[in-house]
């Protein structure tokens, strides 16, 4: 076990893969995670059983989605307990009940927009739901550099953003979140910052000093906190460097760092991460971290090996 963080936000980490998977099952890599109103945990993964559901103790409950998705990427559960799944392999956003009944599809499966056209979608990355009114915000990050805003029924309202490094421009908008006041947080991964916009897409401010922010989650219980999952941002010459990711940073809405989880470089030990790609928080303040450890590390090892891909950090 390892104790991470400081102040009011400390967490225990076992370093083990979380979730009691059925025999013979594997995440391969977990790309995203979401928690419903009952604290059940939904792991979006690339192991063939695309959505795997556990209770808060890690007991397997059920799975679904086995023949639906091409390449799972982002997942979000809305305040009304519907679930949105982002598939960057077939350029779609799908809305389901928690039992897997399809309610809505945004985008045409298998059909992408032209690269960097600003039109939805070209390998979208994540979706956020405005808790005030159900509006949807999609980060369209790999083949585009755009944010698209939709009405709750899937009508495109407007888009903003283009490739670049200036405010309002993006270099892989990889994840997105909305807080209770309607502020939109975009994890602008390769620009190593989080940009913040109002609900009309107007740039407000940015947070820097981040290490390739990939995952972002706004916890709107009590005082809103923003949890940011960051990749390792060094290279092969400084793998022993400290405070350059991978890690989890916890910020208040003014951009103040309230806790930092993970100081060492990547690895298997308790308290270390590989590639935090998705993040969610339950009602007790426990943090769930999905890591694309196979694609970023395990597949490149000699010999290749499966690595831990889901962690639960227990609030102390």
Helices and strands as residue ranges (DSSP letters): E 2-6, E 9-13, E 30-35, E 41-45, E 51-54, E 60-64, E 72-77, E 83-87, E 92-96, E 102-106, E 126-129, E 136-140, E 146-150, E 156-160, E 162-163, E 169-170, E 173-178, E 184-188, G 189-191, E 193-197, E 203-207, E 213-219, E 225-230, E 247-252, E 257-261, E 276-281, E 287-291, H 293-296, G 298-300, E 310-315
